Amino acid sequence: MRPKEPPRVMGPYEERDKWRIVVVENGKRKSVFLDTEAEALRAKSELERKVLRPVSKKLCDVITLWEQELLRTGTTSAISVTHKAFWARTLLKSMLEEEISSVTPRQAAAMYEKMLSRESRMTGRPLAAATQRFALWTARNFFAWASAVGCVGSNPFKDVKPVGKVNAGKSQLRIEEARRFTRTALDLFEKTEHPLAIGALVALMMGLRTQEVLLREVRDLDDGGRFLWIDAGKTANAKRHLEVPELLRPYLLRLAAGQSPSSLLFGYGRTGMPRTRTTMWATVRKLCALAGVPPVCTHSLRGLYATLAVQSGSASHVVASSLGHGSFQITQRHYAQASSVANASTARVQSILDSPLQDEEKALALAADLSAHLERPVLLRLAQLLAQS
């Protein structure tokens, strides 16, 4: 039997001199026609409140409906939707079987306070500020949506204040440590043929996110192993194809050999599903221990890639693009170490001073580009150098 379509309101669509809204409810479709687009939008908003209002007002059921709506709209990736729903349920765990309207601001604050002392399953320590603040942000956004569709009158998390300072960026390996890490990963792969030993090096040498590594298919490895395609990811900017370092090509081709194009390049877990973030995290920690380097996470390897790419003199927009970022500001704030940005910027400035541009328009354009990307101390140093010349 064909499953019922989830309830939703689509449109408005312009049809001759009318605007049409399509209402899907109880597996049936119904069209509503309005005279103007403004009327259609108002009607759609009102219908959404009615159609999306769940039969059950239990908190757990409303979260499920919210999760389905996020997936339906397509504005958030499936991975991110699962992540958001998990933390919403984790924060609201004590009241999941209660009516959503029963959650008061005092209870919301108490649930967040309890989250602050929750231990991480991976580290055994209290959750990082970024994690528990994300859980709060998710709960706040969930209740804002629930309020918009008429499930609850107000948002009980609206005035709950986040606690703790989020650390921008993670500790990174030194260059020599990264070399030992690389040799260890290759040795481990030769001994065990475990795919994630190479997966960790893909994160380090190509700057991929954990899920971008784990979800790569054999067909993503293209042109004899020269390129790796990422068709989708955490953000709209994640779609890209990257050149594979020569060191990694033979190993990736070995992983792909004999596999169907749709098979996952780095294999599956025991359940037949893609390997988990936790498995990748454990592999990276194991490699750190074997290499005798400080323990880091997969995200830290991605950060080191950003640092070294910037330090090498790569253009800022190129580094941001290779990481799947929409702007270099994200790369600079959360990934590349500040010193690498300053060093690369200073080297670029010195190069310009040593080889002055003759084309005035190019010089002005480059000056504008530099002022947009350089930090204030570097700009002041540039001014000092120019004054001395």
Secondary structure as the mmCIF struct_conf table of DSSP 4:
data_model
#
loop_
_struct_conf.conf_type_id
_struct_conf.id
_struct_conf.beg_label_comp_id
_struct_conf.beg_label_asym_id
_struct_conf.beg_label_seq_id
_struct_conf.end_label_comp_id
_struct_conf.end_label_asym_id
_struct_conf.end_label_seq_id
HELX_LH_PP_P HELX_LH_PP_P1 ARG A 2 PRO A 7
STRN STRN1 ARG A 8 GLU A 15
TURN_TY1_P TURN_TY1_P1 ARG A 16 ASP A 17
STRN STRN2 LYS A 18 GLU A 25
TURN_TY1_P TURN_TY1_P2 ASN A 26 GLY A 27
STRN STRN3 LYS A 28 LEU A 34
BEND BEND1 ASP A 35 THR A 36
HELX_RH_AL_P HELX_RH_AL_P1 GLU A 37 VAL A 51
BEND BEND2 LEU A 52 ARG A 53
BEND BEND3 VAL A 55 VAL A 55
STRN STRN4 LYS A 58 LYS A 58
HELX_RH_AL_P HELX_RH_AL_P2 LEU A 59 THR A 73
BEND BEND4 THR A 75 THR A 76
HELX_RH_AL_P HELX_RH_AL_P3 ALA A 78 LEU A 91
TURN_TY1_P TURN_TY1_P3 LEU A 92 LEU A 92
HELX_RH_3T_P HELX_RH_3T_P1 LYS A 93 MET A 95
TURN_TY1_P TURN_TY1_P4 LEU A 96 GLU A 97
BEND BEND5 GLU A 98 GLU A 98
STRN STRN5 GLU A 99 GLU A 99
HELX_RH_3T_P HELX_RH_3T_P2 ILE A 100 SER A 102
HELX_RH_AL_P HELX_RH_AL_P4 PRO A 105 LEU A 116
TURN_TY1_P TURN_TY1_P5 SER A 117 SER A 117
HELX_LH_PP_P HELX_LH_PP_P2 ARG A 118 ARG A 118
STRN STRN6 GLU A 119 GLU A 119
HELX_LH_PP_P HELX_LH_PP_P3 SER A 120 SER A 120
TURN_TY1_P TURN_TY1_P6 ARG A 121 THR A 123
BEND BEND6 GLY A 124 ARG A 125
STRN STRN7 PRO A 126 PRO A 126
HELX_LH_PP_P HELX_LH_PP_P4 LEU A 127 ALA A 128
HELX_RH_AL_P HELX_RH_AL_P5 ALA A 129 ALA A 148
TURN_TY1_P TURN_TY1_P7 VAL A 149 GLY A 150
BEND BEND7 CYS A 151 CYS A 151
BEND BEND8 GLY A 153 SER A 154
TURN_TY1_P TURN_TY1_P8 PRO A 156 ASP A 159
HELX_LH_PP_P HELX_LH_PP_P5 VAL A 160 PRO A 162
BEND BEND9 GLY A 164 GLY A 164
BEND BEND10 ALA A 168 GLY A 169
HELX_RH_AL_P HELX_RH_AL_P6 ILE A 175 THR A 192
HELX_RH_AL_P HELX_RH_AL_P7 PRO A 195 MET A 206
HELX_RH_AL_P HELX_RH_AL_P8 THR A 210 LEU A 214
TURN_TY1_P TURN_TY1_P9 LEU A 215 LEU A 215
STRN STRN8 GLU A 217 GLU A 217
HELX_RH_3T_P HELX_RH_3T_P3 VAL A 218 ASP A 220
STRN STRN9 LEU A 221 ASP A 222
TURN_TY1_P TURN_TY1_P10 ASP A 223 ARG A 226
STRN STRN10 PHE A 227 ILE A 230
BEND BEND11 LYS A 234 THR A 235
HELX_RH_3T_P HELX_RH_3T_P4 ALA A 236 ALA A 238
STRN STRN11 ARG A 240 GLU A 243
HELX_LH_PP_P HELX_LH_PP_P6 VAL A 244 PRO A 245
TURN_TY1_P TURN_TY1_P11 GLU A 246 LEU A 248
HELX_RH_AL_P HELX_RH_AL_P9 ARG A 249 ALA A 256
TURN_TY1_P TURN_TY1_P12 ALA A 257 GLY A 258
TURN_TY1_P TURN_TY1_P13 PRO A 261 SER A 262
BEND BEND12 SER A 263 SER A 263
STRN STRN12 LEU A 264 LEU A 264
TURN_TY1_P TURN_TY1_P14 LEU A 265 PHE A 266
STRN STRN13 TYR A 268 TYR A 268
TURN_TY1_P TURN_TY1_P15 ARG A 270 THR A 271
BEND BEND13 GLY A 272 MET A 273
STRN STRN14 PRO A 274 PRO A 274
HELX_LH_PP_P HELX_LH_PP_P7 ARG A 275 THR A 276
HELX_RH_AL_P HELX_RH_AL_P10 ARG A 277 ALA A 291
TURN_TY1_P TURN_TY1_P16 GLY A 292 GLY A 292
HELX_RH_AL_P HELX_RH_AL_P11 THR A 298 GLN A 311
TURN_TY1_P TURN_TY1_P17 SER A 312 GLY A 313
HELX_RH_AL_P HELX_RH_AL_P12 SER A 316 LEU A 323
TURN_TY1_P TURN_TY1_P18 GLY A 324 GLY A 324
BEND BEND14 GLY A 326 SER A 327
HELX_RH_AL_P HELX_RH_AL_P13 PHE A 328 HIS A 334
TURN_TY1_P TURN_TY1_P19 TYR A 335 TYR A 335
BEND BEND15 ALA A 336 ALA A 336
HELX_RH_AL_P HELX_RH_AL_P14 ALA A 338 ASP A 354
BEND BEND16 SER A 355 SER A 355
BEND BEND17 GLN A 358 GLN A 358
HELX_RH_AL_P HELX_RH_AL_P15 GLU A 360 HIS A 373
BEND BEND18 LEU A 374 LEU A 374
HELX_RH_AL_P HELX_RH_AL_P16 ARG A 376 GLN A 388
#
